[in-house]
Amino acid sequence: MCVLLNRTDGRTVKKVLPSLFGCWPSAEEMSSACVLDVVECIRECGLQNRKAMSLIELSGIYLKGDWVGVEELLGVGEYAGDSWRIFVEGRTDLVPRDGVLRTYLDGLEEVK
């Protein structure tokens, strides 16, 4: 999802996610997807050619498994790295620069 968010707002990305994951629900399927099909699916997000190629290449690299930290994966920057640590690793000890991630973590603290 973070690849799609590059220069695109979350509302637009949310619109394409159901069809994107409906067509390519796993990294295995995305890694062998036809670039033109992915381009058409995510066209609304803009920069669709670059994003489609990134999604396919990222999926292939992910599947190889020869990466140690998530930042080694193609297109993973600070936001994606923080998101991985929060939502995959379950870490709540971060202070991300992104306001939405900070708000999410603040909400978790309020529940405790």
C-alpha positions in Angstrom: 0.0 0.0 0.0 2.8 2.4 0.8 4.0 2.2 -2.9 0.6 3.5 -3.9 0.6 6.3 -1.4 3.5 8.0 -3.1 2.1 11.4 -4.2 -1.5 10.1 -3.8 -3.9 10.5 -0.9 -5.3 7.7 1.1 -8.8 8.0 -0.2 -7.7 7.4 -3.7 -5.6 4.4 -2.7 -8.5 2.9 -0.7 -10.6 2.9 -3.9 -8.2 0.7 -5.9 -7.2 -1.7 -3.1 -10.2 -4.0 -3.4 -9.6 -4.6 -7.1 -5.8 -4.7 -6.7 -5.9 -7.4 -4.0 -8.9 -9.1 -5.7 -6.7 -9.7 -8.8 -3.3 -10.3 -7.0 -4.0 -11.3 -3.4 -0.5 -12.5 -2.7 3.1 -11.6 -3.3 3.4 -14.7 -5.5 0.7 -13.6 -7.8 1.8 -10.0 -7.9 5.4 -11.0 -8.7 4.2 -12.6 -11.9 1.5 -10.0 -12.8 1.4 -8.4 -16.2 2.6 -4.8 -15.8 -0.1 -3.4 -18.1 -2.8 -5.1 -16.1 -1.5 -3.6 -12.8 -1.1 -0.2 -14.5 -4.8 -0.3 -15.5 -5.9 -1.3 -12.0 -4.1 1.5 -10.2 -4.4 4.2 -12.9 -6.4 6.4 -10.6 -3.5 6.7 -8.2 -1.3 8.4 -10.8 2.3 7.5 -11.5 0.8 4.1 -12.4 3.6 2.9 -14.6 6.3 3.3 -12.0 4.1 2.1 -9.2 3.0 -1.0 -11.1 6.6 -2.0 -11.9 7.6 -1.3 -8.2 4.8 -3.5 -6.9 5.8 -6.4 -9.1 9.5 -6.0 -8.4 9.0 -5.5 -4.6 6.9 -8.7 -4.5 9.7 -10.7 -6.2 12.3 -9.3 -3.8 10.1 -10.0 -0.8 9.6 -13.6 -1.9 13.3 -14.3 -2.3 13.6 -13.7 1.4 17.2 -12.7 1.3 16.5 -9.4 3.1 17.0 -8.8 6.8 15.3 -5.4 7.5 12.2 -4.2 5.8 14.1 -1.0 4.6 16.1 -3.3 2.3 13.0 -3.8 0.2 12.4 -1.7 -2.9 10.5 1.5 -2.2 10.4 1.1 1.5 11.1 4.5 3.1 10.6 5.8 6.6 6.8 5.7 6.6 6.6 2.2 5.3 9.3 1.1 7.7 7.4 2.6 10.6 4.2 1.1 9.4 5.8 -2.4 9.2 7.2 -2.1 12.7 3.8 -1.0 14.1 1.4 -3.3 12.2 3.5 -6.3 11.5 6.0 -6.4 14.4 3.4 -4.9 16.9 5.8 -2.3 18.2 4.3 0.7 20.0 7.5 2.2 21.3 8.0 4.3 18.2 7.7 8.1 17.6 7.0 8.2 13.9 7.2 11.5 12.0 4.0 10.7 10.2 1.0 12.3 11.9 -1.4 9.5 11.0 0.9 6.9 12.5 1.4 9.1 15.6 -2.4 9.5 16.0 -2.8 5.7 15.7 -0.3 5.1 18.4 -1.7 7.8 20.6 -5.1 6.1 20.3 -3.6 2.8 21.5 -2.2 4.6 24.6 -5.7 6.0 25.4 -7.2 2.5 25.3 -4.7 1.2 27.9 
